[in-house]
């Protein structure tokens, strides 16, 4: 295989590796945001229950 083809394959390999890292980082961010979202939904639910109790009194 000629050197330019080897260089192209190597560059593609680096690009794939970088995309895999980026993908992993984005998945971690997504997981964090999903966790925060669940916490916020729970808090909203708690607040709406408190508001219902306040309305009943």
Biopython code that builds the backbone (N, CA, C, O; Angstrom):
import numpy as np
from Bio.PDB.StructureBuilder import StructureBuilder

atoms = [
    (1, "UNK", "N", (0.862, -1.183, 0.000)),
    (1, "UNK", "CA", (0.000, 0.000, 0.000)),
    (1, "UNK", "C", (0.902, 1.239, 0.000)),
    (1, "UNK", "O", (1.905, 1.293, 0.713)),
    (2, "UNK", "N", (0.536, 2.201, -0.790)),
    (2, "UNK", "CA", (1.397, 3.383, -0.853)),
    (2, "UNK", "C", (1.195, 4.264, 0.376)),
    (2, "UNK", "O", (0.203, 4.158, 1.096)),
    (3, "UNK", "N", (2.170, 5.129, 0.582)),
    (3, "UNK", "CA", (2.207, 5.900, 1.830)),
    (3, "UNK", "C", (1.001, 6.815, 1.987)),
    (3, "UNK", "O", (0.500, 6.979, 3.099)),
    (4, "UNK", "N", (0.524, 7.412, 0.904)),
    (4, "UNK", "CA", (-0.622, 8.323, 1.027)),
    (4, "UNK", "C", (-1.876, 7.567, 1.470)),
    (4, "UNK", "O", (-2.684, 8.104, 2.227)),
    (5, "UNK", "N", (-2.047, 6.325, 1.005)),
    (5, "UNK", "CA", (-3.188, 5.528, 1.444)),
    (5, "UNK", "C", (-3.061, 5.164, 2.927)),
    (5, "UNK", "O", (-4.046, 5.176, 3.665)),
    (6, "UNK", "N", (-1.850, 4.844, 3.345)),
    (6, "UNK", "CA", (-1.626, 4.545, 4.764)),
    (6, "UNK", "C", (-1.928, 5.763, 5.621)),
    (6, "UNK", "O", (-2.534, 5.655, 6.686)),
    (7, "UNK", "N", (-1.497, 6.925, 5.142)),
    (7, "UNK", "CA", (-1.747, 8.168, 5.886)),
    (7, "UNK", "C", (-3.245, 8.444, 5.965)),
    (7, "UNK", "O", (-3.755, 8.848, 7.010)),
    (8, "UNK", "N", (-3.950, 8.221, 4.846)),
    (8, "UNK", "CA", (-5.398, 8.431, 4.833)),
    (8, "UNK", "C", (-6.086, 7.502, 5.824)),
    (8, "UNK", "O", (-6.966, 7.929, 6.572)),
    (9, "UNK", "N", (-5.686, 6.231, 5.833)),
    (9, "UNK", "CA", (-6.280, 5.270, 6.773)),
    (9, "UNK", "C", (-5.978, 5.647, 8.218)),
    (9, "UNK", "O", (-6.836, 5.526, 9.092)),
    (10, "UNK", "N", (-4.771, 6.099, 8.458)),
    (10, "UNK", "CA", (-4.397, 6.509, 9.811)),
    (10, "UNK", "C", (-5.236, 7.718, 10.242)),
    (10, "UNK", "O", (-5.726, 7.780, 11.369)),
    (11, "UNK", "N", (-5.390, 8.668, 9.330)),
    (11, "UNK", "CA", (-6.197, 9.854, 9.646)),
    (11, "UNK", "C", (-7.646, 9.469, 9.934)),
    (11, "UNK", "O", (-8.265, 10.003, 10.854)),
    (12, "UNK", "N", (-8.181, 8.541, 9.144)),
    (12, "UNK", "CA", (-9.547, 8.073, 9.381)),
    (12, "UNK", "C", (-9.647, 7.371, 10.735)),
    (12, "UNK", "O", (-10.637, 7.525, 11.450)),
    (13, "UNK", "N", (-8.635, 6.614, 11.072)),
    (13, "UNK", "CA", (-8.623, 5.950, 12.373)),
    (13, "UNK", "C", (-8.646, 6.943, 13.515)),
    (13, "UNK", "O", (-9.369, 6.757, 14.493)),
    (14, "UNK", "N", (-7.849, 8.011, 13.392)),
    (14, "UNK", "CA", (-7.837, 9.054, 14.421)),
    (14, "UNK", "C", (-9.195, 9.741, 14.495)),
    (14, "UNK", "O", (-9.700, 10.035, 15.579)),
    (15, "UNK", "N", (-9.774, 9.990, 13.329)),
    (15, "UNK", "CA", (-11.076, 10.656, 13.295)),
    (15, "UNK", "C", (-12.148, 9.792, 13.969)),
    (15, "UNK", "O", (-12.978, 10.299, 14.724)),
    (16, "UNK", "N", (-12.121, 8.495, 13.691)),
    (16, "UNK", "CA", (-13.071, 7.578, 14.322)),
    (16, "UNK", "C", (-12.867, 7.563, 15.836)),
    (16, "UNK", "O", (-13.835, 7.599, 16.596)),
    (17, "UNK", "N", (-11.617, 7.510, 16.269)),
    (17, "UNK", "CA", (-11.321, 7.503, 17.708)),
    (17, "UNK", "C", (-11.814, 8.787, 18.366)),
    (17, "UNK", "O", (-12.391, 8.752, 19.453)),
    (18, "UNK", "N", (-11.585, 9.912, 17.707)),
    (18, "UNK", "CA", (-12.039, 11.194, 18.261)),
    (18, "UNK", "C", (-13.557, 11.256, 18.336)),
    (18, "UNK", "O", (-14.114, 11.773, 19.304)),
    (19, "UNK", "N", (-14.224, 10.732, 17.320)),
    (19, "UNK", "CA", (-15.696, 10.715, 17.338)),
    (19, "UNK", "C", (-16.212, 9.796, 18.444)),
    (19, "UNK", "O", (-17.231, 10.090, 19.069)),
    (20, "UNK", "N", (-15.526, 8.701, 18.685)),
    (20, "UNK", "CA", (-15.932, 7.790, 19.763)),
    (20, "UNK", "C", (-15.803, 8.484, 21.120)),
    (20, "UNK", "O", (-16.665, 8.332, 21.986)),
    (21, "UNK", "N", (-14.725, 9.246, 21.298)),
    (21, "UNK", "CA", (-14.541, 10.005, 22.546)),
    (21, "UNK", "C", (-15.642, 11.051, 22.690)),
    (21, "UNK", "O", (-16.242, 11.195, 23.755)),
    (22, "UNK", "N", (-15.899, 11.778, 21.606)),
    (22, "UNK", "CA", (-16.945, 12.800, 21.629)),
    (22, "UNK", "C", (-18.300, 12.169, 21.949)),
    (22, "UNK", "O", (-19.081, 12.719, 22.725)),
    (23, "UNK", "N", (-18.568, 11.020, 21.349)),
    (23, "UNK", "CA", (-19.810, 10.301, 21.594)),
    (23, "UNK", "C", (-19.939, 9.930, 23.070)),
    (23, "UNK", "O", (-21.002, 10.104, 23.667)),
    (24, "UNK", "N", (-18.861, 9.422, 23.654)),
    (24, "UNK", "CA", (-18.876, 9.040, 25.069)),
    (24, "UNK", "C", (-19.126, 10.259, 25.960)),
    (24, "UNK", "O", (-19.864, 10.178, 26.942)),
    (25, "UNK", "N", (-18.504, 11.390, 25.607)),
    (25, "UNK", "CA", (-18.709, 12.609, 26.387)),
    (25, "UNK", "C", (-20.157, 13.081, 26.299)),
    (25, "UNK", "O", (-20.742, 13.497, 27.299)),
    (26, "UNK", "N", (-20.729, 13.016, 25.103)),
    (26, "UNK", "CA", (-22.113, 13.437, 24.921)),
    (26, "UNK", "C", (-23.078, 12.507, 25.655)),
    (26, "UNK", "O", (-24.081, 12.957, 26.209)),
    (27, "UNK", "N", (-22.772, 11.215, 25.655)),
    (27, "UNK", "CA", (-23.610, 10.274, 26.403)),
    (27, "UNK", "C", (-23.556, 10.558, 27.901)),
    (27, "UNK", "O", (-24.570, 10.454, 28.592)),
    (28, "UNK", "N", (-22.382, 10.915, 28.398)),
    (28, "UNK", "CA", (-22.242, 11.253, 29.817)),
    (28, "UNK", "C", (-23.040, 12.518, 30.142)),
    (28, "UNK", "O", (-23.714, 12.591, 31.169)),
    (29, "UNK", "N", (-22.953, 13.514, 29.253)),
    (29, "UNK", "CA", (-23.722, 14.746, 29.463)),
    (29, "UNK", "C", (-25.212, 14.458, 29.443)),
    (29, "UNK", "O", (-25.967, 14.979, 30.264)),
    (30, "UNK", "N", (-25.630, 13.625, 28.500)),
    (30, "UNK", "CA", (-27.038, 13.268, 28.402)),
    (30, "UNK", "C", (-27.510, 12.584, 29.681)),
    (30, "UNK", "O", (-28.584, 12.890, 30.198)),
    (31, "UNK", "N", (-26.709, 11.668, 30.179)),
    (31, "UNK", "CA", (-27.059, 10.954, 31.403)),
    (31, "UNK", "C", (-27.205, 11.926, 32.568)),
    (31, "UNK", "O", (-28.143, 11.823, 33.358)),
    (32, "UNK", "N", (-26.278, 12.862, 32.667)),
    (32, "UNK", "CA", (-26.337, 13.875, 33.726)),
    (32, "UNK", "C", (-27.610, 14.712, 33.603)),
    (32, "UNK", "O", (-28.300, 14.962, 34.591)),
    (33, "UNK", "N", (-27.907, 15.140, 32.378)),
    (33, "UNK", "CA", (-29.099, 15.964, 32.168)),
    (33, "UNK", "C", (-30.379, 15.187, 32.445)),
    (33, "UNK", "O", (-31.343, 15.746, 32.969)),
    (34, "UNK", "N", (-30.395, 13.902, 32.097)),
    (34, "UNK", "CA", (-31.572, 13.090, 32.389)),
    (34, "UNK", "C", (-31.777, 12.962, 33.895)),
    (34, "UNK", "O", (-32.909, 12.993, 34.376)),
    (35, "UNK", "N", (-30.684, 12.819, 34.637)),
    (35, "UNK", "CA", (-30.769, 12.754, 36.090)),
    (35, "UNK", "C", (-31.293, 14.053, 36.673)),
    (35, "UNK", "O", (-32.145, 14.045, 37.562)),
    (36, "UNK", "N", (-30.779, 15.176, 36.169)),
    (36, "UNK", "CA", (-31.245, 16.480, 36.638)),
    (36, "UNK", "C", (-32.713, 16.680, 36.297)),
    (36, "UNK", "O", (-33.476, 17.228, 37.093)),
    (37, "UNK", "N", (-33.100, 16.235, 35.119)),
    (37, "UNK", "CA", (-34.487, 16.346, 34.688)),
    (37, "UNK", "C", (-35.411, 15.572, 35.629)),
    (37, "UNK", "O", (-36.474, 16.067, 36.004)),
    (38, "UNK", "N", (-35.008, 14.367, 36.007)),
    (38, "UNK", "CA", (-35.823, 13.570, 36.929)),
    (38, "UNK", "C", (-35.948, 14.252, 38.284)),
    (38, "UNK", "O", (-37.019, 14.245, 38.892)),
    (39, "UNK", "N", (-34.847, 14.844, 38.759)),
    (39, "UNK", "CA", (-34.893, 15.560, 40.038)),
    (39, "UNK", "C", (-35.851, 16.744, 39.956)),
    (39, "UNK", "O", (-36.622, 16.993, 40.883)),
    (40, "UNK", "N", (-35.796, 17.470, 38.842)),
    (40, "UNK", "CA", (-36.688, 18.622, 38.677)),
    (40, "UNK", "C", (-38.147, 18.186, 38.592)),
    (40, "UNK", "O", (-39.027, 18.843, 39.147)),
    (41, "UNK", "N", (-38.400, 17.091, 37.903)),
    (41, "UNK", "CA", (-39.779, 16.593, 37.816)),
    (41, "UNK", "C", (-40.289, 16.192, 39.192)),
    (41, "UNK", "O", (-41.446, 16.445, 39.528)),
    (42, "UNK", "N", (-39.424, 15.567, 39.987)),
    (42, "UNK", "CA", (-39.823, 15.187, 41.346)),
    (42, "UNK", "C", (-40.125, 16.429, 42.183)),
    (42, "UNK", "O", (-41.099, 16.463, 42.935)),
    (43, "UNK", "N", (-39.286, 17.435, 42.043)),
    (43, "UNK", "CA", (-39.490, 18.680, 42.812)),
    (43, "UNK", "C", (-40.783, 19.369, 42.401)),
    (43, "UNK", "O", (-41.526, 19.869, 43.245)),
    (44, "UNK", "N", (-41.046, 19.390, 41.099)),
    (44, "UNK", "CA", (-42.297, 19.991, 40.615)),
    (44, "UNK", "C", (-43.491, 19.233, 41.190)),
    (44, "UNK", "O", (-44.480, 19.833, 41.611)),
    (45, "UNK", "N", (-43.384, 17.915, 41.202)),
    (45, "UNK", "CA", (-44.465, 17.084, 41.749)),
    (45, "UNK", "C", (-44.679, 17.393, 43.234)),
    (45, "UNK", "O", (-45.815, 17.528, 43.688)),
    (46, "UNK", "N", (-43.584, 17.503, 43.981)),
    (46, "UNK", "CA", (-43.689, 17.836, 45.410)),
    (46, "UNK", "C", (-44.348, 19.195, 45.611)),
    (46, "UNK", "O", (-45.230, 19.350, 46.456)),
    (47, "UNK", "N", (-43.913, 20.175, 44.827)),
    (47, "UNK", "CA", (-44.467, 21.524, 44.962)),
    (47, "UNK", "C", (-45.947, 21.558, 44.596)),
    (47, "UNK", "O", (-46.732, 22.261, 45.232)),
    (48, "UNK", "N", (-46.323, 20.805, 43.579)),
    (48, "UNK", "CA", (-47.740, 20.798, 43.191)),
    (48, "UNK", "C", (-48.591, 20.121, 44.266)),
    (48, "UNK", "O", (-49.738, 20.510, 44.488)),
    (49, "UNK", "N", (-48.026, 19.098, 44.942)),
    (49, "UNK", "CA", (-48.757, 18.466, 46.045)),
    (49, "UNK", "C", (-48.915, 19.449, 47.199)),
    (49, "UNK", "O", (-49.983, 19.532, 47.805)),
    (50, "UNK", "N", (-47.845, 20.198, 47.504)),
    (50, "UNK", "CA", (-47.910, 21.194, 48.582)),
    (50, "UNK", "C", (-48.959, 22.254, 48.262)),
    (50, "UNK", "O", (-49.715, 22.687, 49.132)),
    (51, "UNK", "N", (-48.988, 22.665, 46.983)),
    (51, "UNK", "CA", (-49.950, 23.687, 46.581)),
    (51, "UNK", "C", (-51.373, 23.150, 46.724)),
    (51, "UNK", "O", (-52.272, 23.878, 47.146)),
    (52, "UNK", "N", (-51.577, 21.893, 46.377)),
    (52, "UNK", "CA", (-52.903, 21.271, 46.531)),
    (52, "UNK", "C", (-53.310, 21.232, 47.993)),
    (52, "UNK", "O", (-54.465, 21.489, 48.331)),
    (53, "UNK", "N", (-52.359, 20.912, 48.858)),
    (53, "UNK", "CA", (-52.643, 20.873, 50.304)),
    (53, "UNK", "C", (-52.958, 22.270, 50.814)),
    (53, "UNK", "O", (-53.853, 22.444, 51.641)),
    (54, "UNK", "N", (-52.220, 23.273, 50.323)),
    (54, "UNK", "CA", (-52.491, 24.649, 50.746)),
    (54, "UNK", "C", (-53.891, 25.101, 50.300)),
    (54, "UNK", "O", (-54.590, 25.797, 51.036)),
    (55, "UNK", "N", (-54.284, 24.701, 49.098)),
    (55, "UNK", "CA", (-55.598, 25.063, 48.585)),
    (55, "UNK", "C", (-56.706, 24.406, 49.399)),
    (55, "UNK", "O", (-57.780, 24.982, 49.575)),
    (56, "UNK", "N", (-56.444, 23.211, 49.888)),
    (56, "UNK", "CA", (-57.455, 22.460, 50.641)),
    (56, "UNK", "C", (-57.655, 23.058, 52.026)),
    (56, "UNK", "O", (-58.712, 22.882, 52.632)),
    (57, "UNK", "N", (-56.642, 23.768, 52.533)),
    (57, "UNK", "CA", (-56.746, 24.319, 53.911)),
    (57, "UNK", "C", (-57.327, 25.690, 53.936)),
    (57, "UNK", "O", (-57.476, 26.279, 55.006)),
]
sb = StructureBuilder()
sb.init_structure("model")
sb.init_model(0)
sb.init_chain("A")
sb.init_seg("    ")
for serial, (resi, resn, name, xyz) in enumerate(atoms, 1):
    if name == "N":
        sb.init_residue(resn, " ", resi, " ")
    sb.init_atom(name, np.array(xyz, "f"), 0.0, 1.0, " ", f" {name:<3s}", serial, name[0])
structure = sb.get_structure()
